[in-house]
Each structure stands twice: as structure tokens, then as C-alpha cells.
Amino acid sequence: MRQFIKKNIWAVAPVVFVLVALVLLGSPFGSGNVQETPAEDDNLIVVGVSQVGSESVWRTAHTQSVQDAFTRANGYLLIFDNARQKQANQIKAIRSFISQQVDYIVLSPIEETGWDTVLQEAKDAGIPVILMDRTVEVADDSLYTTWVGSDFIREGQDAGYWLEDYLKEQGRDEDEINIVVLQGTKGATATIGRTRGFNETAKIQHNWNILEQVDGEFTTAKGKEEMARLLEKYEDIDVVVSQNDDMTFGALEAIHAAGKTTGVNGDITVISFDAVDAGVELVRNGEINIDVQCNPDQGKYVEQVIKDMEAGKEVEKAYYVPERVYTQENAGEDEDAAEGISG
């Protein structure tokens, strides 16, 4: 498989020669890119990665972790595809990876369903599929080898447990608490898990009222739009649960524009997820009460799984990356780098 890309370049050598000649002659074909594959690439592990998109600060960091892990220096040839939030683009990319006979396919799926056919094609081609960040719902889980990512249900639970303790500390554990939730992309694993985890803790609290759960699309613009609408609709909002920092940034703009304060000693308690640098800074400053980390540095853990497979080791069906919860008390602390992942 690692010979495939180079062999195909030699197979089309006459075409390449003609294109190069046209470029030298000033042909309009010169706008295209013709790349040679170095001989040393024959020994590289070819990894095709289909990424959801670039919808958030977190996703940008997530993509960077993949690009940092799968370098030529580390022994890899990375073929990266940005799906731009469309499942059809991801399916097309996977089929392209199969046709190129890559050694591994890494998929961060836009949503959980609709993957059976294309993953069966990858399995039939003998190409292991590693899921990253998000999961899939398939009839046969042998269609993918393993998954590496965050425990989204636990993230939601952590947010709920924190709110329970916080309200007790504030002496408000018997007060009526009105909550609105800005959810992420519909059907995304993070949205499903965080919603489930938080709702599990909320339903046992007799005084918590979830007024509305709305789709904020994981973007700042949509988060601001929906928060502004919620503030107009509901006179009394005590808590905002925002399922990623980008939506939180937008929600804060809307809340402050409405003349309300947020965070520590503010009018509205704000719970956020992801813990990107800007989010943690707002926790440190007291504008956000808590930020539940979703660790974007997953590339190195996916690479470790591939190393294990290359060495002939058995791998677990799921691996959770290490994460933490940020509050104002610990947001200034240095985070120790975790050495491994838990299966």
C-alpha cells in the first residue's frame, strides 16, 4: 500500500511530462500543482484523515494536533481532508482514501449515523478505520477498529455535579433555578453526550427547570443569536449551559448587551465546555464560572494507537483522553501533561 502513490505517479509520467512542458511554455494549465513523491515516502505510513471542519477554536487546535502527530519526521504521509461540516464530503474523502490504498483511515464524523456502507467498503479493502473525537452508530461495530476521544457524557455530568455543589454553597439549593442550554450541532456525539450527562443530573434536582434547549451550532454567531432570543423570551434566567466555548463567547456578548452580568457574583451563572485558552482566561477573570475541558490534543493518542497496531499489539475498542474541569480556583494552575490514555 505504501508503494501505491509513487507507482501511480510513474504510471502517469507521460502526462506529467506534457503538463510540465505546457507550464514552461506559459500554458494556462500552469495554475495546477504537480507534486513528485520522494523515494523515501515508500517507507512512510500513509494516513488519510477526514476532519469535520473548522467551525471553532477547539476544532482548529484539534486539527493542529493531528498535523503535528502525523509528520514525515515521525514516519507518516498525511492526506488531510476538511469536510466543511458536510457528511457527503466525508464519505467522498473516505472513498478517495480507499482508492489511494492508504494504510489507515482516521475519521472525526460530522454525525453518528449514515456510515455503514462506506465503512464496509473500507473494511472490504482491508483498511483499519480509527474514529477520533466523535463516534458512529453502526449495525456492526467491527466496521471500525477503535475510537479515541472525550467522555462527553461524563463532561455533562461533571457540569451538573458542579452546579449542584455550587448552589449548595450559595444557599440556593432549594430555590427555583431556571436553566437554558445552548446545544451544539444536532446529531454530533458531543451534543448527544453532554446533553445526556447534564440532563441525568438535572432530572434528580426537583428545583431545576430547563426552560429550553436550543441548537447553537457550536458557533459564536449562532450562540449570540440564540442567547439574545432567550433573554427576550424568558425574564428570569439563572444559569446558561453552553456546550462549547465559541457559543459561550457569543452568549456573553448577548447577555452583556442586555445589561446583565455573568460569572462569579454575576446575574447569570455560566457553564461552558471545551476549555480553549480564551475560555479558561474568562474563567480566571470570573466571567465564566466553570469550563469543562474537552482535550483537543488527540492526534498524539491516535498516533500511539497506530504505533501499537504497527507493532502487532491488540488495541482496545475505545480510549478516553485525559481531561479536567476549570474553575476560578484552579484556572491559574499549570496543567501537567498526561502520558497516556485510558481504555
C-alpha positions as CSV (number, residue, x, y, z in Angstrom):
1,M,0.0,0.0,0.0
2,R,2.8,2.4,0.8
3,Q,4.1,1.9,-2.8
4,F,0.8,2.9,-4.4
5,I,1.1,6.6,-4.5
6,K,4.6,6.5,-6.1
7,K,3.7,3.8,-8.5
8,N,0.7,5.8,-9.8
9,I,2.9,8.8,-10.3
10,W,5.2,6.8,-12.6
11,A,2.1,5.4,-14.4
12,V,1.1,8.9,-15.4
13,A,4.6,10.1,-16.1
14,P,3.9,10.9,-19.8
15,V,1.0,13.1,-18.7
16,V,3.2,14.8,-16.1
17,F,5.9,15.5,-18.7
18,V,3.3,17.1,-21.0
19,L,2.0,19.3,-18.2
20,V,5.4,20.4,-17.2
21,A,6.2,21.3,-20.8
22,L,3.0,23.3,-21.0
23,V,3.9,25.2,-17.8
24,L,7.2,26.1,-19.3
25,L,5.5,27.3,-22.4
26,G,3.2,29.6,-20.5
27,S,0.1,27.4,-20.8
28,P,-2.9,28.2,-18.6
29,F,-2.5,24.7,-17.2
30,G,0.3,26.2,-15.2
31,S,-2.1,27.0,-12.4
32,G,-2.3,23.4,-11.4
33,N,0.0,21.7,-8.8
34,V,2.2,18.7,-9.8
35,Q,4.0,17.1,-6.9
36,E,6.7,14.5,-7.0
37,T,6.7,11.9,-4.3
38,P,10.2,11.4,-2.8
39,A,11.7,7.9,-2.8
40,E,11.8,7.9,1.0
41,D,8.0,8.2,1.0
42,D,7.9,4.5,0.1
43,N,8.5,3.6,3.8
44,L,6.0,6.1,5.3
45,I,2.8,5.0,6.9
46,V,0.0,6.6,4.8
47,V,-2.8,8.1,6.9
48,G,-6.0,9.6,5.5
49,V,-7.8,11.9,7.9
50,S,-11.3,13.3,7.4
51,Q,-11.9,16.2,9.7
52,V,-15.4,17.6,10.5
53,G,-14.4,21.2,9.5
54,S,-13.0,24.3,11.1
55,E,-16.1,25.6,12.9
56,S,-14.5,26.5,16.2
57,V,-11.3,27.4,18.0
58,W,-11.3,24.0,19.5
59,R,-11.5,22.3,16.1
60,T,-8.6,24.3,14.9
61,A,-6.5,23.1,17.8
62,H,-7.7,19.6,17.2
63,T,-6.6,19.7,13.6
64,Q,-3.2,21.1,14.6
65,S,-2.7,18.2,16.9
66,V,-3.3,15.8,14.1
67,Q,-0.9,17.6,11.8
68,D,1.7,17.7,14.5
69,A,1.5,14.0,15.1
70,F,1.5,12.7,11.5
71,T,4.6,14.2,10.1
72,R,7.3,12.8,7.8
73,A,9.7,13.1,10.6
74,N,7.5,10.8,12.6
75,G,7.3,8.3,9.7
76,Y,3.9,9.3,8.2
77,L,2.5,10.7,5.0
78,L,-0.7,12.6,5.9
79,I,-3.6,13.0,3.5
80,F,-5.9,15.5,5.2
81,D,-9.4,16.5,4.2
82,N,-11.6,19.2,5.6
83,A,-15.3,18.2,5.2
84,R,-16.7,21.7,5.9
85,Q,-19.5,20.3,8.0
86,K,-20.9,18.0,5.3
87,Q,-21.2,14.3,5.7
88,A,-21.3,13.8,1.9
89,N,-17.8,15.3,1.8
90,Q,-16.5,12.9,4.4
91,I,-17.9,9.9,2.6
92,K,-16.3,11.2,-0.6
93,A,-13.0,11.6,1.2
94,I,-13.1,8.1,2.7
95,R,-13.7,6.6,-0.8
96,S,-10.8,8.6,-2.1
97,F,-8.6,7.3,0.7
98,I,-9.7,3.7,-0.2
99,S,-8.8,4.3,-3.8
100,Q,-5.4,5.6,-2.8
101,Q,-4.9,2.5,-0.7
102,V,-3.9,4.4,2.5
103,D,-2.7,2.3,5.4
104,Y,-5.1,3.9,8.0
105,I,-8.3,6.0,7.8
106,V,-8.9,8.4,10.7
107,L,-12.5,9.8,10.8
108,S,-13.9,12.5,13.0
109,P,-17.6,12.1,11.9
110,I,-19.9,15.1,11.5
111,E,-22.8,13.0,12.9
112,E,-23.3,9.5,14.2
113,T,-25.4,7.8,11.6
114,G,-25.1,7.0,7.9
115,W,-21.7,5.4,7.9
116,D,-22.4,1.6,7.4
117,T,-21.9,1.5,3.6
118,V,-18.7,3.4,3.3
119,L,-17.1,1.9,6.4
120,Q,-17.9,-1.6,5.0
121,E,-16.1,-0.5,1.8
122,A,-13.0,0.4,3.9
123,K,-13.3,-3.0,5.8
124,D,-13.5,-4.9,2.5
125,A,-10.4,-3.0,1.3
126,G,-8.6,-4.1,4.5
127,I,-8.0,-0.6,5.8
128,P,-8.4,-0.1,9.5
129,V,-10.7,2.9,10.5
130,I,-9.9,4.8,13.7
131,L,-12.6,7.1,14.9
132,M,-11.5,10.3,16.6
133,D,-13.3,12.8,18.8
134,R,-16.8,11.7,17.8
135,T,-18.4,8.2,17.4
136,V,-20.6,6.5,14.9
137,E,-23.8,4.4,15.3
138,V,-23.4,1.3,13.0
139,A,-25.1,-2.1,12.9
140,D,-21.7,-3.8,13.0
141,D,-19.0,-2.3,15.3
142,S,-16.3,-4.3,13.6
143,L,-16.6,-1.7,10.8
144,Y,-14.2,0.5,12.8
145,T,-11.1,-0.6,14.8
146,T,-11.1,1.8,17.7
147,W,-12.2,5.2,18.9
148,V,-10.1,7.9,20.6
149,G,-11.8,10.9,22.2
150,S,-13.5,12.5,25.2
151,D,-16.1,11.1,27.6
152,F,-18.8,13.5,26.6
153,I,-21.4,12.0,29.0
154,R,-19.1,12.4,31.9
155,E,-18.4,16.0,30.8
156,G,-22.1,16.8,31.1
157,Q,-22.3,15.0,34.4
158,D,-19.3,17.0,35.7
159,A,-21.1,20.2,34.8
160,G,-24.3,19.1,36.6
161,Y,-22.4,17.9,39.7
162,W,-20.5,21.2,39.9
163,L,-23.8,23.2,39.6
164,E,-25.4,21.1,42.4
165,D,-22.4,21.8,44.8
166,Y,-22.2,25.5,43.8
167,L,-25.9,26.1,44.5
168,K,-25.5,24.5,47.9
169,E,-22.5,26.8,48.7
170,Q,-24.6,29.8,47.6
171,G,-27.5,28.6,49.9
172,R,-29.7,28.3,46.8
173,D,-30.2,24.6,46.7
174,E,-33.9,24.9,47.5
175,D,-34.5,27.9,45.2
176,E,-36.2,27.6,41.7
177,I,-33.3,27.5,39.2
178,N,-34.1,28.4,35.6
179,I,-31.7,27.0,33.1
180,V,-31.2,27.4,29.3
181,V,-29.0,25.2,27.3
182,L,-27.1,26.1,24.1
183,Q,-26.5,22.8,22.4
184,G,-24.0,22.0,19.6
185,T,-24.6,20.6,16.2
186,K,-27.6,18.3,16.1
187,G,-26.6,14.7,15.9
188,A,-23.0,15.3,16.9
189,T,-21.5,13.0,19.6
190,A,-20.5,15.9,21.8
191,T,-24.0,17.3,21.7
192,I,-25.7,14.0,22.5
193,G,-23.2,13.1,25.3
194,R,-23.1,16.4,27.0
195,T,-26.9,16.8,26.9
196,R,-27.4,13.3,28.2
197,G,-24.9,13.7,31.0
198,F,-26.2,17.1,32.2
199,N,-29.9,16.0,31.9
200,E,-29.2,12.9,34.0
201,T,-28.0,15.1,36.9
202,A,-30.7,17.8,36.3
203,K,-33.7,15.4,36.4
204,I,-33.0,14.4,40.1
205,Q,-33.0,18.1,41.1
206,H,-36.6,19.0,42.0
207,N,-35.9,22.7,41.7
208,W,-34.1,22.8,38.4
209,N,-36.2,24.0,35.4
210,I,-34.6,23.6,32.0
211,L,-36.6,26.3,30.2
212,E,-35.3,25.5,26.7
213,Q,-32.5,23.6,24.9
214,V,-31.6,25.2,21.5
215,D,-29.2,24.5,18.7
216,G,-26.3,26.9,18.7
217,E,-24.4,25.0,16.0
218,F,-21.1,25.3,18.0
219,T,-20.5,28.8,16.6
220,T,-20.2,32.2,18.2
221,A,-22.7,33.9,15.8
222,K,-25.4,31.3,16.5
223,G,-24.7,31.3,20.2
224,K,-25.2,35.1,20.3
225,E,-28.3,35.0,18.2
226,E,-30.0,32.2,20.3
227,M,-29.0,33.8,23.6
228,A,-30.4,37.1,22.6
229,R,-33.7,35.4,21.7
230,L,-33.8,33.5,25.0
231,L,-33.2,36.7,27.0
232,E,-36.2,38.3,25.3
233,K,-38.4,35.2,25.8
234,Y,-37.5,34.5,29.5
235,E,-37.4,37.2,32.1
236,D,-35.6,35.2,34.7
237,I,-32.6,33.0,33.6
238,D,-30.3,31.8,36.4
239,V,-28.0,29.5,34.5
240,V,-26.7,29.2,30.9
241,V,-25.2,25.9,29.9
242,S,-23.2,26.4,26.7
243,Q,-21.9,23.2,25.1
244,N,-18.7,24.9,23.7
245,D,-16.7,28.0,24.2
246,D,-17.4,29.6,20.9
247,M,-21.1,29.6,21.6
248,T,-20.3,30.9,25.1
249,F,-18.4,33.9,23.7
250,G,-21.5,34.8,21.6
251,A,-23.8,34.3,24.6
252,L,-21.7,36.6,26.8
253,E,-22.0,39.3,24.2
254,A,-25.7,39.0,24.2
255,I,-26.0,38.9,28.0
256,H,-23.8,41.9,28.5
257,A,-25.7,43.8,25.7
258,A,-28.9,43.1,27.7
259,G,-27.3,44.8,30.7
260,K,-26.8,41.7,32.8
261,T,-23.6,40.4,34.4
262,T,-22.2,36.9,34.3
263,G,-20.0,34.5,36.3
264,V,-18.8,34.9,39.8
265,N,-21.2,37.2,41.7
266,G,-23.0,37.9,38.4
267,D,-26.7,37.8,37.5
268,I,-26.3,34.6,35.4
269,T,-24.1,31.6,36.1
270,V,-22.3,30.4,33.0
271,I,-21.2,26.8,32.4
272,S,-19.1,26.2,29.3
273,F,-17.3,23.3,27.6
274,D,-14.0,22.8,25.7
275,A,-11.7,25.0,27.8
276,V,-9.8,26.7,25.0
277,D,-7.3,29.2,26.2
278,A,-9.7,32.2,25.8
279,G,-12.3,30.3,27.7
280,V,-10.0,29.5,30.6
281,E,-8.9,33.1,30.7
282,L,-12.6,34.1,31.2
283,V,-12.9,31.6,34.0
284,R,-9.8,33.1,35.6
285,N,-11.3,36.6,35.2
286,G,-14.6,35.4,36.7
287,E,-16.8,36.0,33.7
288,I,-17.4,32.2,33.2
289,N,-18.0,30.1,36.3
290,I,-16.7,26.8,35.0
291,D,-15.2,25.4,31.8
292,V,-15.3,21.6,31.4
293,Q,-12.3,20.6,29.3
294,C,-12.6,18.7,26.0
295,N,-9.0,17.9,25.3
296,P,-8.2,18.8,21.6
297,D,-4.7,17.3,21.8
298,Q,-5.9,13.9,20.4
299,G,-3.5,13.5,17.5
300,K,-0.7,12.0,19.6
301,Y,-3.0,9.5,21.1
302,V,-4.3,8.4,17.7
303,E,-0.7,8.1,16.6
304,Q,0.1,5.9,19.6
305,V,-2.8,3.6,18.6
306,I,-1.3,3.3,15.1
307,K,2.1,2.6,16.5
308,D,0.6,-0.2,18.6
309,M,-1.1,-1.7,15.6
310,E,2.0,-1.5,13.5
311,A,3.8,-3.4,16.3
312,G,1.1,-6.1,16.2
313,K,-0.4,-5.2,19.5
314,E,-4.1,-5.6,20.2
315,V,-5.9,-2.3,20.8
316,E,-9.0,-1.5,22.9
317,K,-12.3,-0.6,21.3
318,A,-12.3,2.8,23.0
319,Y,-9.7,5.2,24.6
320,Y,-10.5,8.3,26.6
321,V,-8.1,11.2,26.6
322,P,-7.2,12.9,29.9
323,E,-9.3,16.0,30.8
324,R,-10.0,18.3,33.7
325,V,-12.6,20.9,35.0
326,Y,-11.6,24.6,35.3
327,T,-12.9,26.9,38.0
328,Q,-11.6,30.2,39.1
329,E,-9.8,28.4,41.9
330,N,-7.7,26.2,39.6
331,A,-7.6,28.1,36.3
332,G,-4.2,29.6,37.0
333,E,-2.6,26.3,37.8
334,D,-0.2,24.6,35.4
335,E,-1.6,21.6,33.7
336,D,0.6,18.5,33.9
337,A,0.8,16.7,30.5
338,A,-0.8,13.3,30.7
339,E,1.3,10.4,29.5
340,G,-1.4,8.0,28.3
341,I,-5.0,7.4,27.6
342,S,-7.4,5.2,29.4
343,G,-9.3,2.3,27.7
